[in-house]
Every structure is written in structure tokens, then in C-alpha cells.
Amino acid sequence: MSMPQLDAAQQAKLQLMQEMEIEMMSDLYSRMTQACHKKCIPPKYADSELGKGESVCIDRCVAKYLEVHERIGKKLTAMSAQDEDLKKKMGV
């Protein structure tokens, strides 16, 4: 079976959602890069390669950043679902 064709409004909405997702991920990457660089890489450095301590710091920083981002996303999703349930119960 083939998927039903999306009308123009649905396609526009889907495209907008995809563009927002790309923008959000780009923003996440940019903020994470800046935060972890500031935390793990000293302002003055003599070597162009990362040292072991810097690499470990960056790995941990990125892991923590992504974990917090995931937790916040799950919490916001749960809160949104609760809001929808409340609206349904109130008949809004």
C-alpha cells in the first residue's frame, strides 16, 4: 500500500517542523561546542593537537551536555502531554 498524499498545508507544516529541528540541533551543537571548548581548552596553548586531559574533558562535557539536553526534552514532552490532557478534561 502507498502512503496517502499530503496536501500542501500538511507538506508546509512538515517542512517547517523539519527546518525547526535542524535549527535546534545546529543551535545545540554550537552552544555545546562553545561551552565545552571554554571549559576544557585553556585560552593559551602551544600544541595544535588536543592533550589527553583535554580530550577526556571534552568527551565528558559533551556526554553531560547531551544527557541534560535529553532529560530536558523528555521533561518538556511530559509537561506538554499533561497540558494537553488537562485541556481535554476542561473541554478547552
N, C-alpha and C positions, 0 to 999 in steps of 0.2 A: 504494500500500500504506500502511496505517496503522501507527503505531508500537505495539508491544505495550504493554499497560497495566502500569504499575509497581505492585508490591504495596506495602502500607502501610509495610513496613520500608525498602524502596528509596526511597519518597517521603520518609520521615522523614530518611533519610540524606542525600538530595539537598537537602532544606530546611536541614538542619544545615550542610552544606557551603556553601550559599548565604549563610546567616547569618554564618558564619565569614569568608567572603570580604568581605562588607560591613563587618564589624567590623575586619578587617585593613586594608581600604582607608581606612576612617574614621580608624584609628589612624595610618596612613601620612600622610594629609592633615594631621592635627593636628600630628604631630611635624615634618613638613616646614614647615608654616606657622610654628610656634614657632621652629624653628631658623633659617629664612630671615629672619623678622622680627627676631630677635635680632641676626643677623649684618649685615643690610642697613639697618635703620631705627634711627637714633640715638634714645636714650631721650627726649631733649627735642627737639621740633620745633615750628616756628612755622606751617608751612603744612599744610593738610589734604590736599593732593594730593602724590603721590609726585614727587620730583625725577627728572631723567633718570638720574643716577648710581644712585639707589635702585632705579629700575625695571630698569636693566641688571643691577644686583647681584642683584635678586630673580629675574630671568629665568635668570641663570647658576646661581644657587643651586638653584632648582627643577630645572633641567636636570641638574645634577650629582647632586642627591638622587635623582631618578628613575632616572638611569643606574646609580648604585650599587645602588639597590633591585633593578633588573632583573638586574644582574650577580650579586648575592647569591642571588636567586631561581633563576637558571639553575644556579649552583654547587650550591645545596641540592638541586635536582631531579636533577642529575647524581650527587650523592653518594647520594641516596635510591635511584636506579636501580642504582648499584653495590652498595649494601647488599642490594637485592632479588636481584641476580644472584648475589652471594656466598651468600645464604641458600639459593637454589635449588641451587647447586653442592654445598653442605654437606648438603642434604637436610633443612633445618630448616623 
